[in-house]
Amino acid sequence: MYLLLVNPKAGNHRYRRIEKTFINLLDKQGVKYKIILLDDLSNTQDLLKQNIKSDTTGIVAVGGNGTVNVVIDALVNYSDLPLGIIPISNTNRLAKTLGVANWKAGIKALNHPEIKHLRLGRIGERYFAGSLIVSPKRNVLTNIFTRQNRLKNFIGANIKQIHKEENQVASSIGIDNHLTIHCQLNAMTIYFQDEFGKKMKVHLTTLSNKQPQDSILRANQINIESSLNMPILCGNEVVASTPAKIQAVSKTLSVLAAPSLVKPALKSAV
């Protein structure tokens, strides 16, 4: 039986609007489940302790990026239970990498799922899977502010402009305590993917003489300091800010992915 941890506030309270269709699809798919509402995400660990039973076969996060991140962090102590994701919002990147594009696909993936294993990373005491993005606020909000004229017309208000110089921040990045990079940081993406082994893959975009330069690094640990506090995002949720220490850990998380679509081999002509 799957334990579905539902955040009713995610996606602007979207679950309440789709609840009847949601449950009907679970029943139609023949999924055995128990729904637990996460009215307060800080209670997730306690709810797991109270509701995980001997017949629990997996934990399913139903919500947005924040919900998934909290459930991942709480699930670390239950390594024998896989994580499923039913995204309520349209911005859950981790769900999409698992072949789950929307909540209906997430429910269908609970039947005969493909099990994958994701390497975990950690900031402080919190665990994450997938990837993290470190970038100045201007770059994080680029998609919003490139659409500001439409937004102005919609809400009838002015939107604060962000100064151009904020698209790069003087930073010091320590790699495994043996290499320090001093740079003007434009963006840094950190991947916790098993194909790179235990180390993280780090994609750096820096600016030199106003020209962007890309670098690919591998690291077990990153210490980043910056002249301005920069947000650190997992999905579209800000989970920390600089200065920060980001680590790759030896733990992995089992996840439920949509079955791979394998095209049948063509038969040879007789």
C-alpha positions as CSV (number, residue, x, y, z in Angstrom):
1,M,0.0,0.0,0.0
2,Y,1.2,3.5,-0.9
3,L,1.2,6.2,1.7
4,L,0.2,9.4,-0.2
5,L,1.4,12.6,1.6
6,V,-0.7,15.3,0.1
7,N,0.0,19.0,0.5
8,P,-3.5,20.6,0.0
9,K,-1.9,24.1,-0.2
10,A,0.4,23.3,-3.1
11,G,-0.3,24.7,-6.5
12,N,-2.7,27.4,-5.1
13,H,-4.8,24.7,-3.3
14,R,-5.1,22.8,-6.5
15,Y,-5.7,19.4,-4.8
16,R,-9.0,20.5,-3.5
17,R,-10.2,21.3,-7.0
18,I,-9.1,17.9,-8.4
19,E,-9.7,15.7,-5.4
20,K,-12.7,13.8,-6.7
21,T,-11.0,13.1,-10.1
22,F,-7.7,12.3,-8.3
23,I,-9.3,9.6,-6.1
24,N,-11.3,8.2,-9.0
25,L,-8.2,7.7,-11.0
26,L,-6.4,6.0,-8.1
27,D,-9.3,3.6,-7.8
28,K,-9.5,3.1,-11.5
29,Q,-5.8,2.2,-11.6
30,G,-6.3,-0.3,-8.8
31,V,-3.8,1.5,-6.6
32,K,-3.9,0.6,-2.9
33,Y,-3.3,3.7,-1.0
34,K,-3.8,5.8,2.2
35,I,-4.0,9.6,1.9
36,I,-2.5,11.8,4.6
37,L,-2.9,15.5,4.4
38,L,0.2,17.6,5.1
39,D,-1.4,20.7,6.6
40,D,2.0,21.6,8.1
41,L,5.1,20.4,6.3
42,S,7.1,20.6,9.5
43,N,5.1,17.6,10.8
44,T,6.2,15.3,7.9
45,Q,8.7,13.3,9.9
46,D,6.2,12.6,12.7
47,L,3.5,11.7,10.2
48,L,5.8,9.1,8.6
49,K,6.5,7.6,12.0
50,Q,2.8,7.3,12.8
51,N,1.6,6.0,9.5
52,I,4.3,3.7,8.1
53,K,3.2,0.1,8.6
54,S,4.4,-3.3,7.6
55,D,2.3,-3.2,4.4
56,T,3.6,0.2,3.3
57,T,5.3,-0.3,-0.1
58,G,6.2,3.3,-0.9
59,I,5.9,7.0,0.1
60,V,4.3,9.3,-2.5
61,A,4.8,13.1,-2.3
62,V,1.7,14.9,-3.7
63,G,2.5,18.6,-4.1
64,G,5.1,21.0,-5.5
65,N,8.9,21.2,-5.1
66,G,8.7,22.2,-1.5
67,T,6.6,19.2,-0.6
68,V,8.9,16.8,-2.5
69,N,12.0,18.3,-0.8
70,V,10.5,18.0,2.6
71,V,9.5,14.3,2.0
72,I,12.9,13.5,0.6
73,D,14.5,14.9,3.7
74,A,12.2,12.9,6.0
75,L,12.5,9.7,4.0
76,V,16.3,9.4,4.4
77,N,15.8,7.3,7.5
78,Y,13.5,4.9,5.7
79,S,15.9,3.6,3.0
80,D,13.9,0.5,2.2
81,L,10.9,2.6,1.0
82,P,10.9,4.2,-2.5
83,L,9.7,7.7,-3.2
84,G,7.0,8.4,-5.8
85,I,6.1,11.9,-7.0
86,I,2.7,13.1,-8.1
87,P,3.3,16.8,-9.1
88,I,0.5,19.2,-8.4
89,S,2.4,22.2,-10.0
90,N,3.9,22.3,-13.4
91,T,7.5,23.1,-12.3
92,N,8.6,19.9,-10.6
93,R,11.8,19.1,-12.5
94,L,12.6,16.0,-10.5
95,A,9.2,14.5,-11.4
96,K,9.8,15.2,-15.1
97,T,13.2,13.5,-15.1
98,L,11.3,10.4,-13.8
99,G,8.9,10.6,-16.7
100,V,6.1,12.1,-14.7
101,A,4.8,15.2,-16.5
102,N,1.6,15.8,-14.5
103,W,-0.5,14.4,-11.7
104,K,-2.3,11.9,-13.9
105,A,1.0,10.5,-15.1
106,G,2.1,10.3,-11.5
107,I,-0.8,8.2,-10.5
108,K,-0.4,5.9,-13.5
109,A,3.3,5.5,-12.7
110,L,2.4,3.8,-9.4
111,N,1.4,0.7,-11.4
112,H,4.4,-1.4,-12.3
113,P,6.9,1.5,-11.9
114,E,10.6,1.4,-12.8
115,I,12.8,1.7,-9.8
116,K,15.7,4.1,-10.1
117,H,18.3,5.3,-7.6
118,L,19.2,8.9,-7.0
119,R,22.4,10.1,-5.3
120,L,21.6,12.5,-2.4
121,G,23.3,15.8,-1.5
122,R,23.1,17.8,1.7
123,I,23.2,21.4,2.8
124,G,23.6,21.5,6.6
125,E,21.3,18.9,7.9
126,R,18.9,18.8,4.9
127,Y,19.0,16.3,2.1
128,F,18.2,16.8,-1.6
129,A,18.0,14.9,-4.8
130,G,18.3,15.9,-8.4
131,S,20.0,19.2,-8.6
132,L,20.6,22.6,-7.0
133,I,21.0,26.0,-8.6
134,V,23.0,28.8,-7.1
135,S,22.6,32.2,-8.8
136,P,22.1,35.9,-8.3
137,K,18.5,36.9,-7.8
138,R,18.4,38.6,-11.2
139,N,19.1,35.4,-13.0
140,V,16.7,33.3,-10.8
141,L,13.9,35.7,-11.7
142,T,14.8,36.2,-15.4
143,N,11.8,34.4,-16.7
144,I,9.4,36.5,-14.6
145,F,10.9,39.9,-15.4
146,T,11.2,39.2,-19.2
147,R,7.4,39.0,-19.0
148,Q,7.0,42.1,-16.9
149,N,5.1,44.2,-19.5
150,R,2.3,41.5,-19.6
151,L,2.3,41.3,-15.9
152,K,2.1,45.1,-15.5
153,N,-0.9,45.2,-17.8
154,F,-2.5,42.4,-15.8
155,I,-2.1,43.8,-12.3
156,G,-1.9,47.4,-13.2
157,A,1.2,48.1,-11.1
158,N,4.8,48.9,-11.6
159,I,7.4,46.2,-11.0
160,K,10.7,47.0,-9.4
161,Q,13.6,46.9,-11.8
162,I,16.7,44.8,-10.9
163,H,20.0,46.5,-11.6
164,K,22.1,44.9,-14.3
165,E,25.2,44.5,-12.1
166,E,23.2,42.1,-10.0
167,N,23.5,39.4,-12.6
168,Q,27.0,38.5,-11.4
169,V,28.3,38.3,-7.9
170,A,31.9,38.2,-6.6
171,S,32.3,34.7,-5.2
172,S,34.8,32.3,-3.6
173,I,34.2,28.6,-4.3
174,G,36.2,26.0,-2.4
175,I,36.3,22.6,-4.1
176,D,37.1,19.7,-1.7
177,N,39.4,21.9,0.4
178,H,42.2,21.8,-2.1
179,L,41.1,24.2,-4.8
180,T,39.6,27.7,-4.5
181,I,38.0,29.6,-7.4
182,H,37.6,33.3,-7.2
183,C,35.2,34.5,-9.8
184,Q,32.2,36.7,-10.8
185,L,29.5,34.0,-10.6
186,N,26.6,34.1,-13.0
187,A,25.2,30.7,-12.2
188,M,26.2,27.3,-10.7
189,T,24.2,24.1,-11.1
190,I,25.0,21.1,-9.0
191,Y,23.9,17.6,-10.0
192,F,23.6,14.7,-7.6
193,Q,23.4,12.0,-10.3
194,D,24.6,8.5,-9.9
195,E,26.2,8.4,-13.3
196,F,28.9,10.6,-11.8
197,G,29.5,8.2,-8.9
198,K,29.6,9.7,-5.4
199,K,30.9,13.0,-6.6
200,M,28.7,15.9,-7.6
201,K,28.9,17.4,-11.1
202,V,29.2,21.1,-11.0
203,H,28.5,23.4,-13.9
204,L,29.9,26.9,-13.4
205,T,29.1,29.9,-15.5
206,T,31.3,32.8,-14.7
207,L,32.0,36.2,-16.3
208,S,35.4,37.4,-17.4
209,N,35.7,40.7,-19.3
210,K,31.9,40.6,-19.7
211,Q,32.2,37.2,-21.5
212,P,30.6,34.1,-20.1
213,Q,32.8,31.1,-19.4
214,D,31.6,27.6,-18.7
215,S,33.4,25.1,-16.6
216,I,32.6,21.5,-15.5
217,L,34.0,20.2,-12.2
218,R,33.6,17.2,-10.0
219,A,33.5,17.6,-6.2
220,N,32.6,15.8,-3.0
221,Q,32.1,19.1,-1.2
222,I,31.7,22.8,-2.1
223,N,32.0,25.8,0.1
224,I,30.7,28.9,-1.4
225,E,31.0,32.5,-0.1
226,S,29.8,35.6,-2.0
227,S,29.7,39.4,-1.7
228,L,25.9,39.2,-1.8
229,N,23.7,36.5,-0.4
230,M,22.5,34.3,-3.3
231,P,19.5,32.0,-3.2
232,I,20.1,28.2,-3.5
233,L,17.1,26.5,-5.3
234,C,15.9,23.0,-5.5
235,G,13.3,23.0,-8.3
236,N,11.8,26.5,-7.9
237,E,12.0,26.5,-4.1
238,V,14.6,28.5,-2.2
239,V,16.1,26.0,0.3
240,A,19.1,28.0,1.5
241,S,21.4,30.9,0.7
242,T,25.1,31.7,0.5
243,P,27.4,31.3,2.3
244,A,26.8,27.5,2.3
245,K,28.5,24.1,2.4
246,I,27.1,21.6,-0.1
247,Q,28.1,18.0,0.1
248,A,27.6,14.8,-1.8
249,V,26.8,11.9,0.5
250,S,27.0,8.1,0.1
251,K,23.3,7.6,0.5
252,T,20.9,7.0,-2.4
253,L,17.2,7.3,-2.6
254,S,15.0,4.7,-4.5
255,V,12.4,6.5,-6.6
256,L,9.4,5.3,-8.7
257,A,9.8,6.3,-12.3
258,A,7.4,5.9,-15.2
259,P,8.2,2.7,-17.1
260,S,10.6,3.4,-20.0
261,L,9.1,3.3,-23.4
262,V,11.2,0.7,-25.3
263,K,10.4,0.4,-29.0
264,P,10.0,-3.3,-30.1
265,A,12.7,-4.5,-32.4
266,L,11.8,-4.7,-36.1
267,K,11.3,-8.2,-37.4
268,S,13.6,-9.4,-40.1
269,A,12.0,-9.9,-43.4
270,V,11.6,-13.6,-44.4
